[in-house]
Amino acid sequence: MELLFNAVPHGRLTPEGKLPEGTLFSGIAPIYKLTEAGWSVIHRSHEWVIATFAVAAFTLIAAIIGIFITAALT
């Protein structure tokens, strides 16, 4: 992550999503941007999640098939 701006005024909306009455800003905070390396990490982690899900799905299918084969032989 890279710091874009420091000490930017910020505030909150009301629960209805409208601007608050009176003072709009309640504090200051920095604004960051995601760098190219950050996007790369996100994409790699997404691929790992998909691969893990695929292995889990194949394992579940193999277990179900094993249960049916065991039940058919007894």
DSSP file (Angstrom, degrees, kcal/mol; ACC not computed):
  #  RESIDUE AA STRUCTURE BP1 BP2  ACC     N-H-->O    O-->H-N    N-H-->O    O-->H-N    TCO  KAPPA ALPHA  PHI   PSI    X-CA   Y-CA   Z-CA
    1    1 A M              0   0    0      0, 0.0     2,-0.4     0, 0.0    33,-0.2   0.000 360.0 360.0 360.0 147.7    0.0    0.0    0.0
    2    2 A E  E     -A   33   0A   0     31,-2.6    31,-2.4    33,-0.0     2,-0.5  -0.969 360.0-119.7-125.4 136.4    1.2    3.5   -0.8
    3    3 A L  E     +A   32   0A   0     -2,-0.4    29,-0.2    29,-0.2     3,-0.1  -0.626  31.7 173.8 -75.1 121.9    0.3    6.7    1.1
    4    4 A L  E     +     0   0A   0     27,-2.9     2,-0.4    -2,-0.5    28,-0.2   0.893  66.3   3.2 -91.4 -53.9   -1.5    9.1   -1.3
    5    5 A F  E     -A   31   0A   0     26,-1.4    26,-2.7     3,-0.0    -1,-0.4  -0.986  65.2-146.4-136.4 143.9   -2.5   11.9    1.0
    6    6 A N  E    S+     0   0A   0     -2,-0.4    23,-0.0    24,-0.2    26,-0.0  -0.865  75.8  12.2-110.8 147.1   -2.0   12.5    4.7
    7    7 A A  E    S+     0   0A   0     -2,-0.4    -1,-0.2     1,-0.2    20,-0.0   0.915  74.2 171.4  59.1  51.2   -4.4   14.3    7.0
    8    8 A V  E     -A   29   0A   0     21,-2.5    21,-2.1    -3,-0.3    -1,-0.2  -0.794  37.5-113.3 -89.5 129.4   -7.5   14.3    4.8
    9    9 A P  E     +A   28   0A   0      0, 0.0     2,-0.3     0, 0.0    19,-0.3  -0.338  43.4 176.2 -61.3 140.4  -10.7   15.5    6.6
   10   10 A H  E     +A   27   0A   0     17,-2.8    16,-2.4     2,-0.0    17,-1.6  -0.969  10.1 170.6-143.3 160.7  -13.3   12.7    6.9
   11   11 A G        -     0   0    0     -2,-0.3     2,-0.3    14,-0.3    14,-0.1  -0.873  28.7-101.2-153.4-176.1  -16.7   12.3    8.5
   12   12 A R        -     0   0    0     -2,-0.3     2,-0.2    12,-0.2    -2,-0.0  -0.872  22.8-127.5-119.4 150.7  -19.6    9.9    8.7
   13   13 A L        -     0   0    0     -2,-0.3     6,-0.2     1,-0.1    11,-0.0  -0.507  37.1 -99.0 -84.2 162.0  -23.0    9.8    7.1
   14   14 A T    >   -     0   0    0      4,-2.8     3,-2.5    -2,-0.2    -1,-0.1  -0.316  41.7 -97.8 -71.7 165.9  -26.2    9.4    9.2
   15   15 A P  T 3  S+     0   0    0      0, 0.0    -1,-0.1     0, 0.0    -2,-0.0   0.756 127.4  58.1 -57.6 -22.8  -27.7    5.9    9.4
   16   16 A E  T 3  S-     0   0    0      2,-0.1     3,-0.1     3,-0.0    -2,-0.0   0.504 121.4-109.2 -84.4  -3.5  -30.1    7.0    6.7
   17   17 A G  S <  S+     0   0    0     -3,-2.5     2,-0.2     1,-0.3    -4,-0.0   0.644  77.5 125.8  86.9  15.6  -27.2    7.8    4.4
   18   18 A K        -     0   0    0      1,-0.1    -4,-2.8     0, 0.0    -1,-0.3  -0.603  69.2 -89.1-103.9 165.8  -27.5   11.5    4.5
   19   19 A L        -     0   0    0     -2,-0.2    -6,-0.1    -6,-0.2    -1,-0.1  -0.474  49.9-110.0 -69.5 142.8  -25.1   14.3    5.4
   20   20 A P        -     0   0    0      0, 0.0     2,-0.2     0, 0.0    -1,-0.1  -0.351  31.6-104.0 -72.9 155.8  -25.0   15.1    9.1
   21   21 A E  S    S-     0   0    0     -2,-0.0     2,-0.4     3,-0.0     0, 0.0  -0.537  87.6  -3.5 -74.3 143.9  -26.3   18.4   10.3
   22   22 A G  S    S+     0   0    0     -2,-0.2     2,-0.2     2,-0.0     0, 0.0  -0.599 122.3  34.5  81.3-129.3  -23.7   21.0   11.3
   23   23 A T        -     0   0    0     -2,-0.4     3,-0.0     1,-0.2    -2,-0.0  -0.441  58.5-167.3 -69.1 127.0  -20.1   19.9   11.1
   24   24 A L        +     0   0    0     -2,-0.2     2,-0.4   -13,-0.1   -12,-0.2   0.816  69.5  61.8 -82.7 -32.2  -19.4   17.5    8.2
   25   25 A F        +     0   0    0    -14,-0.1   -14,-0.3     1,-0.1     3,-0.1  -0.806  48.8 175.8-104.8 136.2  -16.0   16.4    9.2
   26   26 A S        -     0   0    0    -16,-2.4     2,-0.3    -2,-0.4   -15,-0.2   0.424  66.3 -22.9-114.7  -2.1  -15.2   14.6   12.5
   27   27 A G  E     -A   10   0A   0    -17,-1.6   -17,-2.8     2,-0.0     2,-0.3  -0.980  63.6 -94.2-179.9-173.0  -11.5   13.9   12.1
   28   28 A I  E     +A    9   0A   0     -2,-0.3   -21,-0.0   -19,-0.3   -22,-0.0  -0.949  34.9 167.4-128.1 151.0   -8.6   13.5    9.7
   29   29 A A  E     -A    8   0A   0    -21,-2.1   -21,-2.5    -2,-0.3     2,-0.1  -0.983  34.2-102.6-155.7 156.8   -7.1   10.3    8.2
   30   30 A P  E     -     0   0A   0      0, 0.0     2,-0.5     0, 0.0   -24,-0.2  -0.448  26.9-135.4 -79.8 159.1   -4.6    9.3    5.5
   31   31 A I  E     -A    5   0A   0    -26,-2.7   -27,-2.9    -2,-0.1   -26,-1.4  -0.975  23.4-168.9-115.5 128.5   -5.7    7.9    2.1
   32   32 A Y  E     -A    3   0A   0     -2,-0.5     2,-0.3   -29,-0.2   -29,-0.2  -0.766   8.8-152.2-113.0 158.4   -3.9    4.9    0.7
   33   33 A K  E     -A    2   0A   0    -31,-2.4   -31,-2.6    -2,-0.3     2,-0.5  -0.958  24.7-113.1-126.7 152.8   -3.8    3.2   -2.6
   34   34 A L        -     0   0    0     -2,-0.3     2,-0.0   -33,-0.2    -2,-0.0  -0.709  34.7-142.4 -84.2 127.8   -3.2   -0.4   -3.5
   35   35 A T     >  -     0   0    0     -2,-0.5     4,-2.0     1,-0.1     5,-0.2  -0.244  27.8 -99.0 -83.6 174.9    0.1   -0.8   -5.4
   36   36 A E  H  > S+     0   0    0      1,-0.2     4,-1.9     2,-0.2     5,-0.1   0.870 125.5  53.2 -61.4 -38.2    0.8   -3.3   -8.2
   37   37 A A  H  > S+     0   0    0      2,-0.2     4,-1.9     1,-0.2    -1,-0.2   0.873 106.4  53.4 -65.7 -36.4    2.5   -5.6   -5.8
   38   38 A G  H  > S+     0   0    0      2,-0.2     4,-2.0     1,-0.2    -2,-0.2   0.913 107.9  49.1 -64.4 -43.1   -0.6   -5.5   -3.6
   39   39 A W  H  X S+     0   0    0     -4,-2.0     4,-2.5     1,-0.2    -1,-0.2   0.883 108.2  55.5 -62.3 -37.5   -2.9   -6.5   -6.5
   40   40 A S  H  X S+     0   0    0     -4,-1.9     4,-2.2     1,-0.2    -1,-0.2   0.908 107.1  48.9 -61.9 -42.6   -0.5   -9.4   -7.3
   41   41 A V  H  X S+     0   0    0     -4,-1.9     4,-2.3     2,-0.2    -1,-0.2   0.907 110.7  51.0 -63.7 -42.0   -0.8  -10.7   -3.7
   42   42 A I  H  X S+     0   0    0     -4,-2.0     4,-1.9     1,-0.2    -2,-0.2   0.922 111.0  47.7 -62.5 -44.4   -4.6  -10.5   -3.9
   43   43 A H  H  X S+     0   0    0     -4,-2.5     4,-1.8     1,-0.2    -1,-0.2   0.890 111.7  50.3 -66.1 -38.6   -4.7  -12.4   -7.2
   44   44 A R  H  X S+     0   0    0     -4,-2.2     4,-1.8     1,-0.2    -1,-0.2   0.907 110.2  49.6 -65.4 -40.6   -2.4  -15.1   -5.9
   45   45 A S  H  X S+     0   0    0     -4,-2.3     4,-1.9     1,-0.2    -1,-0.2   0.860 107.5  55.1 -67.8 -33.3   -4.4  -15.6   -2.8
   46   46 A H  H  X S+     0   0    0     -4,-1.9     4,-2.1     1,-0.2    -1,-0.2   0.909 106.7  50.6 -63.8 -42.1   -7.6  -15.9   -4.9
   47   47 A E  H  X S+     0   0    0     -4,-1.8     4,-2.4     1,-0.2    -1,-0.2   0.883 108.7  52.1 -63.5 -38.2   -6.0  -18.7   -6.9
   48   48 A W  H  X S+     0   0    0     -4,-1.8     4,-2.5     2,-0.2    -1,-0.2   0.888 108.0  51.5 -65.2 -38.7   -5.1  -20.5   -3.7
   49   49 A V  H  X S+     0   0    0     -4,-1.9     4,-2.3     2,-0.2    -2,-0.2   0.923 111.5  46.9 -64.1 -43.6   -8.7  -20.3   -2.5
   50   50 A I  H  X S+     0   0    0     -4,-2.1     4,-2.2     2,-0.2    -2,-0.2   0.917 113.0  48.8 -64.9 -43.1  -10.0  -21.8   -5.7
   51   51 A A  H  X S+     0   0    0     -4,-2.4     4,-2.2     1,-0.2    -2,-0.2   0.908 111.7  49.4 -63.4 -41.6   -7.4  -24.6   -5.7
   52   52 A T  H  X S+     0   0    0     -4,-2.5     4,-2.3     1,-0.2    -1,-0.2   0.901 110.4  50.4 -64.3 -41.3   -8.2  -25.4   -2.1
   53   53 A F  H  X S+     0   0    0     -4,-2.3     4,-2.5     2,-0.2    -1,-0.2   0.901 109.5  51.4 -63.0 -40.8  -11.9  -25.5   -2.8
   54   54 A A  H  X S+     0   0    0     -4,-2.2     4,-2.4     2,-0.2    -2,-0.2   0.921 110.6  47.7 -63.5 -44.2  -11.3  -27.8   -5.8
   55   55 A V  H  X S+     0   0    0     -4,-2.2     4,-2.2     1,-0.2    -1,-0.2   0.913 112.5  49.7 -63.0 -42.3   -9.3  -30.3   -3.7
   56   56 A A  H  X S+     0   0    0     -4,-2.3     4,-2.2     2,-0.2    -2,-0.2   0.899 110.7  49.9 -63.6 -40.6  -12.0  -30.2   -0.9
   57   57 A A  H  X S+     0   0    0     -4,-2.5     4,-2.3     2,-0.2    -2,-0.2   0.922 111.4  47.9 -65.3 -44.1  -14.7  -30.9   -3.5
   58   58 A F  H  X S+     0   0    0     -4,-2.4     4,-2.4     1,-0.2    -1,-0.2   0.887 111.3  51.5 -63.8 -38.2  -12.8  -33.8   -5.0
   59   59 A T  H  X S+     0   0    0     -4,-2.2     4,-2.2     2,-0.2    -2,-0.2   0.906 109.7  49.4 -64.5 -42.2  -12.2  -35.2   -1.5
   60   60 A L  H  X S+     0   0    0     -4,-2.2     4,-2.3     2,-0.2    -2,-0.2   0.916 111.4  48.9 -63.2 -43.4  -15.9  -35.0   -0.6
   61   61 A I  H  X S+     0   0    0     -4,-2.3     4,-2.5     1,-0.2    -2,-0.2   0.915 111.2  50.1 -62.9 -43.2  -16.9  -36.8   -3.8
   62   62 A A  H  X S+     0   0    0     -4,-2.4     4,-2.4     1,-0.2    -1,-0.2   0.892 110.5  50.3 -63.2 -39.2  -14.3  -39.5   -3.2
   63   63 A A  H  X S+     0   0    0     -4,-2.2     4,-2.1     2,-0.2    -2,-0.2   0.910 110.9  48.4 -65.6 -42.1  -15.6  -40.0    0.3
   64   64 A I  H  X S+     0   0    0     -4,-2.3     4,-2.1     2,-0.2    -2,-0.2   0.918 112.1  48.8 -64.8 -42.9  -19.2  -40.3   -0.8
   65   65 A I  H  X S+     0   0    0     -4,-2.5     4,-2.4     1,-0.2    -2,-0.2   0.909 110.2  52.6 -62.4 -41.3  -18.2  -42.8   -3.5
   66   66 A G  H  X S+     0   0    0     -4,-2.4     4,-2.4     1,-0.2    -1,-0.2   0.883 107.7  51.2 -61.7 -39.0  -16.3  -44.8   -0.9
   67   67 A I  H  X S+     0   0    0     -4,-2.1     4,-2.3     2,-0.2    -1,-0.2   0.917 111.3  47.5 -64.5 -43.2  -19.4  -44.9    1.3
   68   68 A F  H  X S+     0   0    0     -4,-2.1     4,-2.1     2,-0.2    -2,-0.2   0.894 112.5  49.0 -66.5 -39.1  -21.6  -46.2   -1.5
   69   69 A I  H  X S+     0   0    0     -4,-2.4     4,-1.6     2,-0.2    -2,-0.2   0.923 112.3  48.1 -65.8 -43.1  -19.0  -48.8   -2.5
   70   70 A T  H  X S+     0   0    0     -4,-2.4     4,-0.8     1,-0.2    -2,-0.2   0.901 112.6  48.7 -63.4 -40.9  -18.7  -50.0    1.1
   71   71 A A  H  < S+     0   0    0     -4,-2.3     3,-0.3     1,-0.2    -1,-0.2   0.857 110.1  51.9 -67.7 -34.6  -22.5  -50.1    1.5
   72   72 A A  H  < S+     0   0    0     -4,-2.1    -1,-0.2     1,-0.2    -2,-0.2   0.814 108.1  51.6 -72.4 -29.5  -22.9  -52.1   -1.7
   73   73 A L  H  <        0   0    0     -4,-1.6    -1,-0.2     1,-0.2    -2,-0.2   0.652 360.0 360.0 -82.4 -15.1  -20.3  -54.7   -0.7
   74   74 A T     <        0   0    0     -4,-0.8    -1,-0.2    -3,-0.3    -2,-0.2   0.461 360.0 360.0 -98.9 360.0  -21.9  -55.5    2.7
